[in-house]
Amino acid sequence: NGAGKFRVELGGLILSGVDGVSVEDLMIDSRELQGGTDGYRVYGPGDAHYGSITIRSRVGKDSKELYQWWLDASQGKNIRKSISVSLLNRAGEDARQYKFLECFPTKYSPFNELPGVVVEEIVAQCEGVEFGATGDRKAMADWLNATLDASSASTPAGRGDTKSKGDPWKRTVTVTEILKDMPASSTFDYQDAFPTRYVFPSLDAAGTGNLYEEVNIKPIRLDLS
C-alpha cells in the first residue's frame, strides 16, 4: 500500500476525521497434536489472543460516533460493534481489510492537540478478527483466517473439527537466499507452518510511505536445498 490511505467503519458507518489507528498484536498459541511421525512432534493452532484497537480522531460536527458509542456502552446498550479498517491503494480501491469483531469500548479520552483542535481517542477490546485482501495479498489473508478457524475449533465452543477441512492452516513457506553475483543460492522450506503472531500495520493519516505487517510462524520441520 504505497498511498498510506485508509477507511474506518464502526458498525457499518464510515468514521470521518480519523487520524490514526493502532492494533495490538494478534497472538496464537501452538498446541501439540497426536500423530507425530518420523521423530517429529506435530503442532497446530491453539487459543488465539486478541488485543485492543485504538482509534484517534479529530472532533467535529460530523464525528460524534465514537463518543456516542462510549456513552451508549456506559449505559449498557449498543455495547458491541464491529470495526472495519480498509487499506486503500493509489487508485482508492480496497487493498487489505481487517474486520474486528465483537468490539466494546474500554477507554475514551478527549484532549486538545492544538489550540482550537480537539482530538478524541477510544480504545476497544476485540474478540475476533477477519482478514481480507486482493491480489498477491489474498493468500496471506486466507492463511490467517484458516488458522483462526482452526484455533476456534480447538476449544469446546469452536466451529468444528479442522481435520474435516483438510488442515488448511498448514502451509509451506519457502525462503530463497539470493546472493549478488553468485549463481548458487539456498532454499529453506518451512513445512506445515502456521502463524503464531501477527503485527498489524500502524496507520497514520499523515503517513505517505509503505505500510508493513509482520508474521511469526511455527513450522513442523525445515528442509534445506
SULPE-V624503 format. One record per helix or strand of 3 or more residues. SS is the DSSP state (h for helix, s for strand). FROM is the first residue (numbers start at 1). TO is the last residue. Records with the same first field share a line. If there is no record, write none. Layout:
SS: FROM-TO + FROM-TO
This chain:
s: 5-10 + 18-23 + 26-33 + 42-49 + 52-58 + 81-88 + 94-114 + 117-125 + 128-133 + 171-176 + 187-199 + 214-218 + 221-224
h: 65-74 + 135-153 + 162-165
